[in-house]
């Protein structure tokens, strides 16, 4: 399977369905894993990259609230997920 491009969210790669936070940030749930997996579009690499959140505290599943912030070191994308929304740091 070819990697999806920027206009094709990574739906189905890790989970059957992903939830969109922004046009470049998605998350989904893997069965048996308490915290979600996040995907973001990394401009420098030109592809979708994933990050697990096992080290984060799941404050609420619905609406999603994680602590602490998420940081992708590949491109510096950094922010919080609170009340089901992405909040840039």
MODELLER restraints for C-alpha pairs under 7 A, 6 or more apart:
rsr = mdl.restraints
at = mdl.atoms
rsr.add(forms.Gaussian(group=physical.xy_distance, feature=features.Distance(at['CA:4:A'], at['CA:10:A']), mean=6.24, stdev=0.5))
rsr.add(forms.Gaussian(group=physical.xy_distance, feature=features.Distance(at['CA:5:A'], at['CA:47:A']), mean=6.69, stdev=0.5))
rsr.add(forms.Gaussian(group=physical.xy_distance, feature=features.Distance(at['CA:6:A'], at['CA:41:A']), mean=6.68, stdev=0.5))
rsr.add(forms.Gaussian(group=physical.xy_distance, feature=features.Distance(at['CA:10:A'], at['CA:48:A']), mean=6.95, stdev=0.5))
rsr.add(forms.Gaussian(group=physical.xy_distance, feature=features.Distance(at['CA:11:A'], at['CA:17:A']), mean=5.75, stdev=0.5))
rsr.add(forms.Gaussian(group=physical.xy_distance, feature=features.Distance(at['CA:11:A'], at['CA:18:A']), mean=5.75, stdev=0.5))
rsr.add(forms.Gaussian(group=physical.xy_distance, feature=features.Distance(at['CA:15:A'], at['CA:28:A']), mean=5.96, stdev=0.5))
rsr.add(forms.Gaussian(group=physical.xy_distance, feature=features.Distance(at['CA:15:A'], at['CA:29:A']), mean=6.16, stdev=0.5))
rsr.add(forms.Gaussian(group=physical.xy_distance, feature=features.Distance(at['CA:15:A'], at['CA:30:A']), mean=5.87, stdev=0.5))
rsr.add(forms.Gaussian(group=physical.xy_distance, feature=features.Distance(at['CA:17:A'], at['CA:28:A']), mean=6.48, stdev=0.5))
rsr.add(forms.Gaussian(group=physical.xy_distance, feature=features.Distance(at['CA:18:A'], at['CA:26:A']), mean=6.05, stdev=0.5))
rsr.add(forms.Gaussian(group=physical.xy_distance, feature=features.Distance(at['CA:18:A'], at['CA:27:A']), mean=5.34, stdev=0.5))
rsr.add(forms.Gaussian(group=physical.xy_distance, feature=features.Distance(at['CA:18:A'], at['CA:28:A']), mean=4.56, stdev=0.5))
rsr.add(forms.Gaussian(group=physical.xy_distance, feature=features.Distance(at['CA:19:A'], at['CA:26:A']), mean=5.38, stdev=0.5))
rsr.add(forms.Gaussian(group=physical.xy_distance, feature=features.Distance(at['CA:19:A'], at['CA:27:A']), mean=5.30, stdev=0.5))
rsr.add(forms.Gaussian(group=physical.xy_distance, feature=features.Distance(at['CA:19:A'], at['CA:28:A']), mean=6.16, stdev=0.5))
rsr.add(forms.Gaussian(group=physical.xy_distance, feature=features.Distance(at['CA:20:A'], at['CA:26:A']), mean=4.49, stdev=0.5))
rsr.add(forms.Gaussian(group=physical.xy_distance, feature=features.Distance(at['CA:20:A'], at['CA:27:A']), mean=6.73, stdev=0.5))
rsr.add(forms.Gaussian(group=physical.xy_distance, feature=features.Distance(at['CA:21:A'], at['CA:85:A']), mean=6.03, stdev=0.5))
rsr.add(forms.Gaussian(group=physical.xy_distance, feature=features.Distance(at['CA:21:A'], at['CA:86:A']), mean=5.95, stdev=0.5))
rsr.add(forms.Gaussian(group=physical.xy_distance, feature=features.Distance(at['CA:24:A'], at['CA:40:A']), mean=5.27, stdev=0.5))
rsr.add(forms.Gaussian(group=physical.xy_distance, feature=features.Distance(at['CA:24:A'], at['CA:41:A']), mean=5.07, stdev=0.5))
rsr.add(forms.Gaussian(group=physical.xy_distance, feature=features.Distance(at['CA:25:A'], at['CA:39:A']), mean=5.68, stdev=0.5))
rsr.add(forms.Gaussian(group=physical.xy_distance, feature=features.Distance(at['CA:25:A'], at['CA:40:A']), mean=4.42, stdev=0.5))
rsr.add(forms.Gaussian(group=physical.xy_distance, feature=features.Distance(at['CA:25:A'], at['CA:41:A']), mean=6.77, stdev=0.5))
rsr.add(forms.Gaussian(group=physical.xy_distance, feature=features.Distance(at['CA:26:A'], at['CA:38:A']), mean=5.70, stdev=0.5))
rsr.add(forms.Gaussian(group=physical.xy_distance, feature=features.Distance(at['CA:26:A'], at['CA:39:A']), mean=5.15, stdev=0.5))
rsr.add(forms.Gaussian(group=physical.xy_distance, feature=features.Distance(at['CA:26:A'], at['CA:40:A']), mean=6.41, stdev=0.5))
rsr.add(forms.Gaussian(group=physical.xy_distance, feature=features.Distance(at['CA:27:A'], at['CA:36:A']), mean=6.21, stdev=0.5))
rsr.add(forms.Gaussian(group=physical.xy_distance, feature=features.Distance(at['CA:27:A'], at['CA:37:A']), mean=5.47, stdev=0.5))
rsr.add(forms.Gaussian(group=physical.xy_distance, feature=features.Distance(at['CA:27:A'], at['CA:38:A']), mean=4.25, stdev=0.5))
rsr.add(forms.Gaussian(group=physical.xy_distance, feature=features.Distance(at['CA:27:A'], at['CA:39:A']), mean=6.03, stdev=0.5))
rsr.add(forms.Gaussian(group=physical.xy_distance, feature=features.Distance(at['CA:28:A'], at['CA:36:A']), mean=5.41, stdev=0.5))
rsr.add(forms.Gaussian(group=physical.xy_distance, feature=features.Distance(at['CA:28:A'], at['CA:37:A']), mean=5.48, stdev=0.5))
rsr.add(forms.Gaussian(group=physical.xy_distance, feature=features.Distance(at['CA:28:A'], at['CA:38:A']), mean=6.64, stdev=0.5))
rsr.add(forms.Gaussian(group=physical.xy_distance, feature=features.Distance(at['CA:29:A'], at['CA:36:A']), mean=4.77, stdev=0.5))
rsr.add(forms.Gaussian(group=physical.xy_distance, feature=features.Distance(at['CA:29:A'], at['CA:37:A']), mean=6.25, stdev=0.5))
rsr.add(forms.Gaussian(group=physical.xy_distance, feature=features.Distance(at['CA:35:A'], at['CA:53:A']), mean=5.89, stdev=0.5))
rsr.add(forms.Gaussian(group=physical.xy_distance, feature=features.Distance(at['CA:35:A'], at['CA:54:A']), mean=6.01, stdev=0.5))
rsr.add(forms.Gaussian(group=physical.xy_distance, feature=features.Distance(at['CA:35:A'], at['CA:58:A']), mean=6.43, stdev=0.5))
rsr.add(forms.Gaussian(group=physical.xy_distance, feature=features.Distance(at['CA:36:A'], at['CA:52:A']), mean=6.85, stdev=0.5))
rsr.add(forms.Gaussian(group=physical.xy_distance, feature=features.Distance(at['CA:36:A'], at['CA:53:A']), mean=6.30, stdev=0.5))
rsr.add(forms.Gaussian(group=physical.xy_distance, feature=features.Distance(at['CA:37:A'], at['CA:50:A']), mean=6.82, stdev=0.5))
rsr.add(forms.Gaussian(group=physical.xy_distance, feature=features.Distance(at['CA:37:A'], at['CA:51:A']), mean=5.93, stdev=0.5))
rsr.add(forms.Gaussian(group=physical.xy_distance, feature=features.Distance(at['CA:37:A'], at['CA:52:A']), mean=4.73, stdev=0.5))
rsr.add(forms.Gaussian(group=physical.xy_distance, feature=features.Distance(at['CA:37:A'], at['CA:53:A']), mean=6.26, stdev=0.5))
rsr.add(forms.Gaussian(group=physical.xy_distance, feature=features.Distance(at['CA:38:A'], at['CA:50:A']), mean=5.45, stdev=0.5))
rsr.add(forms.Gaussian(group=physical.xy_distance, feature=features.Distance(at['CA:38:A'], at['CA:51:A']), mean=5.31, stdev=0.5))
rsr.add(forms.Gaussian(group=physical.xy_distance, feature=features.Distance(at['CA:38:A'], at['CA:52:A']), mean=6.38, stdev=0.5))
rsr.add(forms.Gaussian(group=physical.xy_distance, feature=features.Distance(at['CA:39:A'], at['CA:48:A']), mean=6.22, stdev=0.5))
rsr.add(forms.Gaussian(group=physical.xy_distance, feature=features.Distance(at['CA:39:A'], at['CA:49:A']), mean=5.37, stdev=0.5))
rsr.add(forms.Gaussian(group=physical.xy_distance, feature=features.Distance(at['CA:39:A'], at['CA:50:A']), mean=4.29, stdev=0.5))
rsr.add(forms.Gaussian(group=physical.xy_distance, feature=features.Distance(at['CA:39:A'], at['CA:51:A']), mean=6.48, stdev=0.5))
rsr.add(forms.Gaussian(group=physical.xy_distance, feature=features.Distance(at['CA:40:A'], at['CA:48:A']), mean=5.44, stdev=0.5))
rsr.add(forms.Gaussian(group=physical.xy_distance, feature=features.Distance(at['CA:40:A'], at['CA:49:A']), mean=5.51, stdev=0.5))
rsr.add(forms.Gaussian(group=physical.xy_distance, feature=features.Distance(at['CA:40:A'], at['CA:50:A']), mean=6.58, stdev=0.5))
rsr.add(forms.Gaussian(group=physical.xy_distance, feature=features.Distance(at['CA:41:A'], at['CA:47:A']), mean=5.78, stdev=0.5))
rsr.add(forms.Gaussian(group=physical.xy_distance, feature=features.Distance(at['CA:41:A'], at['CA:48:A']), mean=4.48, stdev=0.5))
rsr.add(forms.Gaussian(group=physical.xy_distance, feature=features.Distance(at['CA:41:A'], at['CA:49:A']), mean=6.41, stdev=0.5))
rsr.add(forms.Gaussian(group=physical.xy_distance, feature=features.Distance(at['CA:42:A'], at['CA:48:A']), mean=6.01, stdev=0.5))
rsr.add(forms.Gaussian(group=physical.xy_distance, feature=features.Distance(at['CA:42:A'], at['CA:49:A']), mean=6.60, stdev=0.5))
rsr.add(forms.Gaussian(group=physical.xy_distance, feature=features.Distance(at['CA:42:A'], at['CA:75:A']), mean=6.47, stdev=0.5))
rsr.add(forms.Gaussian(group=physical.xy_distance, feature=features.Distance(at['CA:44:A'], at['CA:75:A']), mean=6.63, stdev=0.5))
rsr.add(forms.Gaussian(group=physical.xy_distance, feature=features.Distance(at['CA:56:A'], at['CA:66:A']), mean=6.44, stdev=0.5))
rsr.add(forms.Gaussian(group=physical.xy_distance, feature=features.Distance(at['CA:56:A'], at['CA:67:A']), mean=5.64, stdev=0.5))
rsr.add(forms.Gaussian(group=physical.xy_distance, feature=features.Distance(at['CA:56:A'], at['CA:68:A']), mean=6.00, stdev=0.5))
rsr.add(forms.Gaussian(group=physical.xy_distance, feature=features.Distance(at['CA:57:A'], at['CA:66:A']), mean=5.63, stdev=0.5))
rsr.add(forms.Gaussian(group=physical.xy_distance, feature=features.Distance(at['CA:57:A'], at['CA:67:A']), mean=5.12, stdev=0.5))
rsr.add(forms.Gaussian(group=physical.xy_distance, feature=features.Distance(at['CA:58:A'], at['CA:65:A']), mean=6.32, stdev=0.5))
rsr.add(forms.Gaussian(group=physical.xy_distance, feature=features.Distance(at['CA:58:A'], at['CA:66:A']), mean=4.84, stdev=0.5))
rsr.add(forms.Gaussian(group=physical.xy_distance, feature=features.Distance(at['CA:58:A'], at['CA:67:A']), mean=6.71, stdev=0.5))
rsr.add(forms.Gaussian(group=physical.xy_distance, feature=features.Distance(at['CA:59:A'], at['CA:65:A']), mean=5.30, stdev=0.5))
rsr.add(forms.Gaussian(group=physical.xy_distance, feature=features.Distance(at['CA:59:A'], at['CA:66:A']), mean=5.56, stdev=0.5))
rsr.add(forms.Gaussian(group=physical.xy_distance, feature=features.Distance(at['CA:59:A'], at['CA:67:A']), mean=6.99, stdev=0.5))
rsr.add(forms.Gaussian(group=physical.xy_distance, feature=features.Distance(at['CA:63:A'], at['CA:83:A']), mean=5.14, stdev=0.5))
rsr.add(forms.Gaussian(group=physical.xy_distance, feature=features.Distance(at['CA:63:A'], at['CA:84:A']), mean=4.63, stdev=0.5))
rsr.add(forms.Gaussian(group=physical.xy_distance, feature=features.Distance(at['CA:64:A'], at['CA:81:A']), mean=6.79, stdev=0.5))
rsr.add(forms.Gaussian(group=physical.xy_distance, feature=features.Distance(at['CA:64:A'], at['CA:82:A']), mean=6.24, stdev=0.5))
rsr.add(forms.Gaussian(group=physical.xy_distance, feature=features.Distance(at['CA:64:A'], at['CA:83:A']), mean=5.74, stdev=0.5))
rsr.add(forms.Gaussian(group=physical.xy_distance, feature=features.Distance(at['CA:64:A'], at['CA:84:A']), mean=4.44, stdev=0.5))
rsr.add(forms.Gaussian(group=physical.xy_distance, feature=features.Distance(at['CA:65:A'], at['CA:81:A']), mean=5.37, stdev=0.5))
rsr.add(forms.Gaussian(group=physical.xy_distance, feature=features.Distance(at['CA:65:A'], at['CA:82:A']), mean=4.28, stdev=0.5))
rsr.add(forms.Gaussian(group=physical.xy_distance, feature=features.Distance(at['CA:65:A'], at['CA:83:A']), mean=5.64, stdev=0.5))
rsr.add(forms.Gaussian(group=physical.xy_distance, feature=features.Distance(at['CA:65:A'], at['CA:84:A']), mean=6.27, stdev=0.5))
rsr.add(forms.Gaussian(group=physical.xy_distance, feature=features.Distance(at['CA:66:A'], at['CA:81:A']), mean=5.63, stdev=0.5))
rsr.add(forms.Gaussian(group=physical.xy_distance, feature=features.Distance(at['CA:66:A'], at['CA:82:A']), mean=6.48, stdev=0.5))
rsr.add(forms.Gaussian(group=physical.xy_distance, feature=features.Distance(at['CA:69:A'], at['CA:78:A']), mean=6.94, stdev=0.5))
rsr.add(forms.Gaussian(group=physical.xy_distance, feature=features.Distance(at['CA:69:A'], at['CA:79:A']), mean=5.36, stdev=0.5))
rsr.add(forms.Gaussian(group=physical.xy_distance, feature=features.Distance(at['CA:69:A'], at['CA:80:A']), mean=4.49, stdev=0.5))
rsr.add(forms.Gaussian(group=physical.xy_distance, feature=features.Distance(at['CA:70:A'], at['CA:78:A']), mean=5.59, stdev=0.5))
rsr.add(forms.Gaussian(group=physical.xy_distance, feature=features.Distance(at['CA:70:A'], at['CA:79:A']), mean=5.50, stdev=0.5))
rsr.add(forms.Gaussian(group=physical.xy_distance, feature=features.Distance(at['CA:70:A'], at['CA:80:A']), mean=6.10, stdev=0.5))
rsr.add(forms.Gaussian(group=physical.xy_distance, feature=features.Distance(at['CA:71:A'], at['CA:77:A']), mean=5.74, stdev=0.5))
rsr.add(forms.Gaussian(group=physical.xy_distance, feature=features.Distance(at['CA:71:A'], at['CA:78:A']), mean=4.37, stdev=0.5))
rsr.add(forms.Gaussian(group=physical.xy_distance, feature=features.Distance(at['CA:71:A'], at['CA:79:A']), mean=6.73, stdev=0.5))
rsr.add(forms.Gaussian(group=physical.xy_distance, feature=features.Distance(at['CA:72:A'], at['CA:78:A']), mean=6.47, stdev=0.5))
rsr.add(forms.Gaussian(group=physical.xy_distance, feature=features.Distance(at['CA:78:A'], at['CA:88:A']), mean=6.12, stdev=0.5))
rsr.add(forms.Gaussian(group=physical.xy_distance, feature=features.Distance(at['CA:78:A'], at['CA:89:A']), mean=5.53, stdev=0.5))
rsr.add(forms.Gaussian(group=physical.xy_distance, feature=features.Distance(at['CA:79:A'], at['CA:86:A']), mean=6.66, stdev=0.5))
rsr.add(forms.Gaussian(group=physical.xy_distance, feature=features.Distance(at['CA:79:A'], at['CA:87:A']), mean=5.38, stdev=0.5))
rsr.add(forms.Gaussian(group=physical.xy_distance, feature=features.Distance(at['CA:79:A'], at['CA:88:A']), mean=4.10, stdev=0.5))
rsr.add(forms.Gaussian(group=physical.xy_distance, feature=features.Distance(at['CA:79:A'], at['CA:89:A']), mean=4.33, stdev=0.5))
rsr.add(forms.Gaussian(group=physical.xy_distance, feature=features.Distance(at['CA:80:A'], at['CA:86:A']), mean=5.80, stdev=0.5))
rsr.add(forms.Gaussian(group=physical.xy_distance, feature=features.Distance(at['CA:80:A'], at['CA:87:A']), mean=5.02, stdev=0.5))
rsr.add(forms.Gaussian(group=physical.xy_distance, feature=features.Distance(at['CA:80:A'], at['CA:88:A']), mean=6.35, stdev=0.5))
rsr.add(forms.Gaussian(group=physical.xy_distance, feature=features.Distance(at['CA:80:A'], at['CA:89:A']), mean=6.71, stdev=0.5))
rsr.add(forms.Gaussian(group=physical.xy_distance, feature=features.Distance(at['CA:81:A'], at['CA:87:A']), mean=6.17, stdev=0.5))
